[in-house]
Amino acid sequence: MAALDVYLQFILDYAPYFYYIPDSGPDPSFGRGVAAAAFALDFLYEAYEDKRFESRKTEIYNKIVSLADFILTQQCLDNAKKAYGGFKSNETSDYYYSVDACRAIPSLLKAYELTNDADYLDSAKLAGATFLKTMQDNQTYGGFARAVDINDNWLLQIDVECIYGLIGLKMLCSHDAENQSQYQSMMEKAVAFLRKGFENLWLYYDPADDDWHRLGSSEGEVYDDPFAYALIGLYAYEGWSLSCEKVYEFINTIPPSADYAGYNPSICWAGYIDVVKKKAVCDYYDGVTSGILNDIRAAKDKPSLELSVQIVNAHYEKFMFWGVKFADWSSVENRQSTITVSWLGMLLLRYQPSRTPFKAFLEKFGENVALYPILQTGETVSYGEDITIKAIASLKLPEEIIIEPGYTINDFFTLHTFIPIRTHDKIRRQGVEYEVGPVQLFRFRGEPNHYRAVCRRLIAH
């Protein structure tokens, strides 16, 4: 509860500001915006229903109303404008982005469900049936144009991240039955076009050159979070499809590299990744992805969920910053993020310990070992701080293991864990330190079940 209490108070104090600078105040350079308000509202909506916050329900309810009312003030209500029904990206902007409507619609519908205030329902309907329809109809491809300003000037690029909008459009099908067929048609058109870009890890399509793009002139670099948002949007629409599985498995299995040996995508994803070279290309985690991916991991990758929750809960104050470094959890910038805190708050609210046959076996027969994640390899080897995990240790080794000179058979053991481990991590067992060898993942019914590796005693490091 310590983390949740801190996260809740932060959102009550600072949403809908995008960022808060410790010991200074809300960051004026970003100000307040719909995205921060929407995701904060999503977190508070779940906190309101959680018995752990029973004594704060009135305070939470009032903040939900305040955030929903703020979102209404950002909506364009001039029906002579192409932006009609859209939301300004922040209070000082003249641009109305499709993705902000995608973010706001689910939140407004939750506010309506809680308060029965029809203004929130009407705003969500206007954003979906009118604004997003305009953004889809203004190009011939099927996705949503990126943005339009108050003077009807267009940004016509089509972002894969807008697949997140399927969540709100699907909710509108039940909240606005009169327009259900329109919403269904919009979703079908969006998925039909955006699926190719999503599966091939492109960020956006540009009609100007009739091609898909990533970042700048880079062949392979992308931001990570657009794919996390797109994943949960498509997952809400069609379940664990081949498209969802392909993208999640690709990004979530990007290995550490010589440059960033400490990277572990099972915790959360790197802020920048190169999907051609399949490597992280920055030294920090985009902490928000731990929260965004929660529902997928709870259903399809329980080991990653367990590890991410354990790490976030242990370092919850550091994860309030939008980027935390692989090496020591220090922040990239001195700004705490409302959006990150909101998503991590939902991660911790929703968390239920995983129940699998292997994990039950571990709990009954396993032992505690200390896992030290590898941070640096080569001439100098370094490790991060340890976490305690359950493991089954066996002295029986695979037949293909060759005992190297200077070692005896007692210097090896086979380790079985539920928590993801990586080659070159360090294990301390019964006071002795070992290096983890190549790791083998075992699946059950297609889902990660447990990890196995042969560990060798560290003689010198």
ABEGO torsion letter per residue (X at the ends): XAAAAAAAAAAAAAOABABBBBGAEBBAAAEBBAAAAAAAAAAAAAAAABAAAAAAAAAAAAAAAAAAAAAAAABBABAABAABGBBBABAABABBBAAAAAAAAAAAAAAAAAAGBAAAAAAAAAAAAAAAAAAAAABAAGBBBABBBAAGBBBABBBAAAAAAAAAAAAAAAABAAAAAAAAAAAAAAAAAAAAAAAAGBABBBAAAGBBBBBEABAABBBAAAAAAAAAAAAAAAEBBAAAAAAAAAAAABBBBAABAABBAAABBBABBBAAAGBBABABBBAAAAAAAAAAAAAABAAAAAAAAAAAAAAAAAAABABBBAAAGBBABBBBBAAAAAAAAAAAAABBBBBBAAAAAAAAABBBBBBBBBABBEABBBBBBBBBBBBBBBABBBAABBBBBGBBAAABBBBBBABBBBBGBBBBBGGBBBBBBBBBBBBBGGBBABBBBBBBBBABX
